Amino acid sequence: MIHETAVVHPTAEVADGVEIGPYAIIGEKVKIGEGTWIGPHAVIDKWTEIGEGCQVYQYASLGTPPQHLRYKGEETYVIIGNNNIIREFVTINRGTTFGNGKTVLGDGNFITVGDHIAHDCIIGNHVVMAGCAILGGHVAIEDHAVIGGMVAIHQFVRIGTYAFVGGGSSIPLDIPPYVTATGIRAKLYGINVLNLQRNDFSEETIKGLKKAYRIIFRSHRSTEEALKQVEEDPVYTLSEVRHLVDFIKGTKRGVTRGATKR
């Protein structure tokens, strides 16, 4: 079902059951999976792959060149998985040859109005981005994270799984998994208990994460000392606690610190 006013490049691969709305533009070597809906005036630029069952709303712009002065037109990609909702005016740029070579969006994500996903970002599954959130280049967001509206995330920052970032926050450093963060220069405000409960995490796991958080961010020890203490504690048997520790150890930009306890 391709509207007569839509423009589809001859090299584009459009699967069965795809609907393309009025005045949409589908570029060179684009691939669109079965059952995906492309709204009116959407632009899907070249070398973009969209999976099955996605919804791409009007005026979204996917697969456009990276906004980087070093990009010289090389063949790079946007890879979008299945069952994603991409709302109005979202922009997703291709990767770069000096980065991943591709920008990746997993499955089941909800990307809302006006969001920007820059070159070489890697977004996991079931991530929610509220309106006008901005990701710099090379940002990585793990599964089930929630990014509030008007959030600005610095390039190369990582956001951990099940983390919640409050609206209007500025994120210059990594946000660990399972936590809540907010602020103009974001601070951590403990474990994201409500989201964990909604996703059926056990009370044992939540208590273990809270204890690990207190040791790492509230004990006034150095990060190295605090992580060592967590590793020696019984809570380290929990896979979620191990992931929290590994995430912090793997930081390159540094990790956001906890807010001062009053």
ChimeraX attribute file (.defattr): number of C-alpha atoms within 10 A of each C-alpha:
attribute: neighborCount
match mode: 1-to-1
recipient: residues
	/A:1	10
	/A:2	16
	/A:3	13
	/A:4	11
	/A:5	14
	/A:6	17
	/A:7	17
	/A:8	19
	/A:9	15
	/A:10	11
	/A:11	13
	/A:12	18
	/A:13	16
	/A:14	20
	/A:15	15
	/A:16	12
	/A:17	15
	/A:18	19
	/A:19	19
	/A:20	26
	/A:21	22
	/A:22	18
	/A:23	19
	/A:24	24
	/A:25	21
	/A:26	27
	/A:27	20
	/A:28	17
	/A:29	16
	/A:30	23
	/A:31	22
	/A:32	26
	/A:33	21
	/A:34	18
	/A:35	19
	/A:36	25
	/A:37	21
	/A:38	27
	/A:39	21
	/A:40	20
	/A:41	19
	/A:42	25
	/A:43	24
	/A:44	28
	/A:45	24
	/A:46	24
	/A:47	21
	/A:48	27
	/A:49	22
	/A:50	25
	/A:51	20
	/A:52	20
	/A:53	21
	/A:54	25
	/A:55	20
	/A:56	27
	/A:57	23
	/A:58	21
	/A:59	21
	/A:60	24
	/A:61	22
	/A:62	29
	/A:63	27
	/A:64	21
	/A:65	23
	/A:66	23
	/A:67	15
	/A:68	11
	/A:69	6
	/A:70	10
	/A:71	14
	/A:72	11
	/A:73	10
	/A:74	11
	/A:75	14
	/A:76	24
	/A:77	28
	/A:78	28
	/A:79	20
	/A:80	26
	/A:81	20
	/A:82	21
	/A:83	20
	/A:84	25
	/A:85	20
	/A:86	26
	/A:87	21
	/A:88	20
	/A:89	21
	/A:90	24
	/A:91	22
	/A:92	30
	/A:93	27
	/A:94	29
	/A:95	31
	/A:96	26
	/A:97	16
	/A:98	9
	/A:99	14
	/A:100	17
	/A:101	18
	/A:102	24
	/A:103	29
	/A:104	24
	/A:105	25
	/A:106	20
	/A:107	21
	/A:108	20
	/A:109	25
	/A:110	19
	/A:111	27
	/A:112	21
	/A:113	20
	/A:114	22
	/A:115	25
	/A:116	23
	/A:117	27
	/A:118	25
	/A:119	32
	/A:120	30
	/A:121	30
	/A:122	22
	/A:123	24
	/A:124	20
	/A:125	20
	/A:126	21
	/A:127	25
	/A:128	19
	/A:129	25
	/A:130	21
	/A:131	22
	/A:132	21
	/A:133	24
	/A:134	22
	/A:135	24
	/A:136	19
	/A:137	25
	/A:138	23
	/A:139	22
	/A:140	21
	/A:141	27
	/A:142	20
	/A:143	22
	/A:144	23
	/A:145	26
	/A:146	24
	/A:147	27
	/A:148	20
	/A:149	21
	/A:150	19
	/A:151	25
	/A:152	21
	/A:153	22
	/A:154	19
	/A:155	20
	/A:156	18
	/A:157	25
	/A:158	29
	/A:159	27
	/A:160	24
	/A:161	24
	/A:162	25
	/A:163	26
	/A:164	26
	/A:165	27
	/A:166	20
	/A:167	20
	/A:168	19
	/A:169	22
	/A:170	21
	/A:171	25
	/A:172	20
	/A:173	23
	/A:174	26
	/A:175	29
	/A:176	27
	/A:177	28
	/A:178	28
	/A:179	27
	/A:180	23
	/A:181	28
	/A:182	20
	/A:183	16
	/A:184	14
	/A:185	13
	/A:186	22
	/A:187	22
	/A:188	23
	/A:189	17
	/A:190	18
	/A:191	25
	/A:192	21
	/A:193	19
	/A:194	10
	/A:195	19
	/A:196	18
	/A:197	12
	/A:198	8
	/A:199	11
	/A:200	8
	/A:201	13
	/A:202	11
	/A:203	12
	/A:204	11
	/A:205	16
	/A:206	20
	/A:207	14
	/A:208	20
	/A:209	26
	/A:210	20
	/A:211	17
	/A:212	25
	/A:213	25
	/A:214	16
	/A:215	19
	/A:216	24
	/A:217	21
	/A:218	17
	/A:219	12
	/A:220	11
	/A:221	13
	/A:222	11
	/A:223	16
	/A:224	11
	/A:225	14
	/A:226	21
	/A:227	23
	/A:228	14
	/A:229	15
	/A:230	22
	/A:231	16
	/A:232	11
	/A:233	13
	/A:234	9
	/A:235	20
	/A:236	19
	/A:237	13
	/A:238	13
	/A:239	11
	/A:240	18
	/A:241	24
	/A:242	17
	/A:243	17
	/A:244	21
	/A:245	22
	/A:246	13
	/A:247	19
	/A:248	21
	/A:249	14
	/A:250	11
	/A:251	15
	/A:252	12
	/A:253	14
	/A:254	15
	/A:255	21
	/A:256	19
	/A:257	18
	/A:258	19
	/A:259	16
	/A:260	10
	/A:261	6
	/A:262	3
